Amino acid sequence: QVQLVESGGGLVQAGGSLRLSCAASGGTFSSYGTGWFRQAPGKEREFVATITWGGGTTYYADSVKGRFTNSRNNAKNTVYLQMNSLKPEDTAVYYCAARRNPYIATMGDFYDYWGQGTQVTVSS
């Protein structure tokens, strides 16, 4: 069973930065795709970003383009979400997800594995 563990969340002031990490284990990930989703209190889960393990192809939600950067370190089986210029509306639990194909996907139903989530809180 593939396991995903997120880390790096915390409390920051508006305009600050955080880097989230998602460490994967239990599988071979060269042909996988990964995604970041977030869910704020009282809100539905929304897509944030995705990256493929093999090619590093990325895609971002409009709400985070220009502020967030998705990357990966294949040797460490880890993906990263660098979040800059954070806003209070970015406050949410952030989840890492993985799918067993390299294609871009923005819907949660396309993902096979999910991490436990990490809390990001941006104060005003």
N, C-alpha and C positions, 0 to 999 in steps of 0.2 A: 504494500500500500504506500503510495506517495504521501509524504508529509511535508507541509509547508508551515514555516514558523516566521511570523512577522516580528519586527522589532524596530525601535527608533522613534516611536511616538512619544508625545509629551506635551507640555504646556509652553507656548511661546506667545509673545506679543505680536500684534498685527504688524506686518512688514518683515517679520523674522523668517527663519528658515529651519527646516528639518529634513533629514534624510532617512527614509524608511528602507529597511532591508527585508528581503524575503528569502530565507534559506530553504532549499529543497533537498529532500533525501528520499531514498527508497525506490528510485527509478533511474532510467537513462533519459536525459532531457534534451538531447541534441535536436530532436524533431518536435519539441513541445512549444506551445505558446503560453504566455503568462499575461495576466491582467490584474489591474488594481481597481477595486471598487470601494465605495464608501457609503455609509449610512448614517445620517444625522438623526437626532431625536425627533420622532414624529414624521420622518420622511422615508420615502422608499429608497431602496438601494440604487445607486447610480454608478455608471461607468466612469472611470477616471482616465486610465491609460492602459496600453498593452504593448508588449514587446515579444518578439520571437527569440528563442534560445539560439538557434543556428545562425540566422541572418541579421539579427538585431533590428529588424523592421519595427518601427514604432507608430502609434496612432494615439491621439489625445482627444479628450472631450473639449469642446469649445471653451468651457468654463475655466480650464487650466492651461490652455495653450499659451506659451510664452512665459509661464511661471514654473511649470513642473517639467522635469526631465526624467525619462525612463531609461535605464541602462542595465547591463548585466555583466557578470564575471563568470564565464563558463567554467573556468577551472575550479571555482568555489561553489558552483551550482547556486548562485545567489543573484537575485535581481534587486535593483535599487530604484527608489523613487525620490529624486531630489526635489524638494518643494521650497520654492522661494517666493518672496512677496506674499506671504500668507495673509489671508483675510479671515475675519470671524466666520464667514459663511463656509470656510473650509473645515470647520469643526465637525468631526465625525469619527466613527470607527472605520478604519481603513483595513480592507481585506485583500490579501494576495490570493490569486486563483491560478490554476494551471489547466491546460487542455492538451490532449494527446495528438495534436496536429499543429503545424506551423502557421496556420492561416489567421488573419486578423479577425477578431470577434469582439463585439461590444456588448453582447447580451449574456447575462449570467448563465442562461441555460446551456450555453456552448462549453462551459467549463466543467471539468471532471473532479477537481480537487480544490479545497478551500482551506486557508489558514484560519487561525483563531481570532484574528483581528488585533489591531493596536490603536489605542485612542490618541487622536490628535485634537488638541484644544487650542484655539487661537483667541486670545483675549483682546478686547477693544482698547 
